[in-house]
């Protein structure tokens, strides 16, 4: 089981890529269903992908076997 969420504390990650989208960059994004800018969409999706990769690599690596 891996819990991946955008609000993850960066200092609690097992490792961080040099280009990690920091929590502070996305934590105040509203959840009001308003149109999303391209920049915010890229930040949110990149952080989600990065966190997923970090958690899967560290805690779920056996899934690749």
C-alpha positions as CSV (number, residue, x, y, z in Angstrom):
1,X,0.0,0.0,0.0
2,X,1.4,3.4,-0.9
3,X,-0.2,6.7,0.1
4,X,0.5,9.4,-2.4
5,X,-0.9,12.9,-1.9
6,X,0.1,16.3,-3.0
7,X,0.3,17.6,0.6
8,X,3.1,15.1,1.5
9,X,5.7,16.8,3.7
10,X,8.9,17.0,1.5
11,X,11.2,16.4,4.4
12,X,9.4,13.0,5.1
13,X,10.2,11.6,1.7
14,X,12.8,8.8,1.5
15,X,14.6,10.8,-1.2
16,X,14.0,13.9,-3.4
17,X,14.8,14.5,-7.0
18,X,16.7,17.7,-7.7
19,X,13.7,19.1,-9.7
20,X,11.1,18.2,-7.1
21,X,8.0,20.4,-7.3
22,X,7.9,21.6,-3.7
23,X,4.8,21.2,-1.5
24,X,4.6,25.0,-1.1
25,X,4.3,25.5,-4.8
26,X,1.0,23.6,-4.9
27,X,-0.4,23.5,-1.4
28,X,-2.5,26.6,-1.7
29,X,-4.1,25.7,-5.0
30,X,-7.9,26.0,-4.6
31,X,-10.3,23.1,-5.1
32,X,-13.1,25.2,-6.5
33,X,-13.4,23.6,-10.0
34,X,-12.4,26.9,-11.7
35,X,-10.4,26.6,-14.9
36,X,-6.8,25.7,-14.3
37,X,-3.9,27.5,-15.9
38,X,-1.3,25.5,-17.9
39,X,1.4,26.4,-15.3
40,X,-0.6,25.2,-12.3
41,X,-1.6,22.0,-14.2
42,X,2.0,21.3,-15.0
43,X,3.1,21.8,-11.3
44,X,0.3,19.7,-9.9
45,X,0.7,16.8,-12.4
46,X,4.5,16.8,-12.1
47,X,4.4,16.7,-8.3
48,X,1.9,13.9,-8.5
49,X,4.1,11.9,-10.9
50,X,7.2,12.6,-8.8
51,X,5.6,11.5,-5.6
52,X,4.2,8.4,-7.2
53,X,7.6,7.4,-8.5
54,X,9.3,8.0,-5.1
55,X,6.8,6.0,-3.1
56,X,6.6,3.1,-5.6
57,X,10.4,2.9,-5.9
58,X,10.8,2.9,-2.1
59,X,7.9,1.0,-0.7
60,X,6.4,-1.0,-3.7
61,X,9.4,-2.0,-5.7
62,X,8.3,-5.7,-5.6
63,X,5.4,-4.8,-8.0
64,X,7.9,-4.8,-10.9
65,X,8.9,-8.4,-10.2
